[in-house]
Amino acid sequence: MAKFFAKDRPVAVPRRTVPVLGTVAFLILLCLAVWEVQPDVRHLVSATPAASLLAYDLVGSVPRLQVLYATADGTLYGVEDLSVFVSTDDGRTFRERGRLPRLHPSVGDRLADAVARRKVVRYFRQLHGPRNLVVLNSGTILVFWDAIYRSTDGGRTFQPVFHFHTEGVAQPFLLNGQSVTVGPDDTVYFGEYTVPGRGVPVRILRGREDGRRWDVAYTFAPGEILHVHSVAYDRYRQRYWVCTGDWGDEARVLYTDDGFRHLHQLGAGAEDWRATVVVPTADHLYWGGDGDWQGAGIFRWSFARRTLERVQWLGKPSYAATQVRDGTLFVSTAYEPESPFTRANHPPASADLWTSRDGLQWSKVATFPYQQHALPTGHLSRATIAFPGGAPTRDLFYTPLSTSEANFSVQVLRTWPRAER
């Protein structure tokens, strides 16, 4: 009879124990194998009936996903790891459509990739993956990662068309999914963000010919700015807005009406003009400030009066802002654990969601506590709440990142008040 020793006393183990353990292990592996071959589908997990944020209803959440783009017909595109997911039912179901390929993989890279892309590994690893994706009017999908990947079959297959490292071009801003924009003629624009430091040229890149050809649309002189936060198309004025940072005259809100032959300055020189992304409306331009010294607010520029006003004090900086179909505005804040403002003022360690129906009266809708973890650079992560780019959506889709609650999960908020239903 098989035996083992615990505290020097023999204990008898039934002979059938090993076969039972082997059977359990086999069944677990079989279940994992069956799970692996099934299509990867993420379903909306409904919130409890009592769940609400102010006058709005929290519909539910979709785990391990970030929605990056919405098209005018309501199709939503999300990413987890290197997989692209698509929803055609207002975000109730996201189905994996395809995956980004590896650039020039060796045999070892292929083996490592085969393990890393398994569902069980992705489940525990929770790699966010790319943060910028756009869809052209032609249906072509462009994903920005170590390269710009292009898909003409709805996201089933991707081919790299522009290599950032090879071309010596920095990637766009990665923390909001709103840094890249598409014009009505399917021209794509983004600005360099991850530059090595001040004193180097910073460029705005342009993609044409259905995303196949890329060139430089505009170049900031060395020392003029540190980086570009975002480029956004304004359908009301048929122009593009450019937000740059970070300090002094580097903080600018600019625009072009002639395809980047010229850039005109709306404002600069103060942290009020340090915007990460702007939201154009018929009468105003809105943004949340990115100030990390004096604290930030929500600002709006009136085109009629040509004045800038702060409509809400935030304190913490903002990386993202959006507007849904019914006109409701949203701005999110970020928690920067190492910023001068945080060290001096000790704001609550959280990312917050703010909303307004008229652009003047703002209310905090939700708060997500910060969850600290170290980055490969040695710095600490930043909590934020990201919104998708593209067309306005009916419901609000947002993704808390680096938070202890709802981290890396799409939450869906129904935006019209209960009193109107």
Secondary structure by P-SEA (a helix, b strand, c coil): ccccccccbbbbbbcaaaaaaaaaaaaaaaaaaaaaaccbbbbbbccccccccccccccccccccccccccccbbbbbbcccbbbbbcccccbbbbccccccccccaaaaaaaaaaacaaaaaaaccccccbbbbccccbbbbbcccbbbbcccccbbbbccccccccccccccccccccccccccbbbbbbcccccccbbbbbbbbcccccbbbbcccccccccccccbbbbbccccbbbbbbbccccccbbbbbcccccbbbbcccccccccccbbbbcccbbbbbbbccccbbbbbbbbccccccccccccccccccccccccbbbbbbbbbbcccccccccccccbbbbbbbccccbbbbcbbbbbbbbbccccbbbbbbbbbbccccccbbbbbbccccccccbbbbbbccccccc
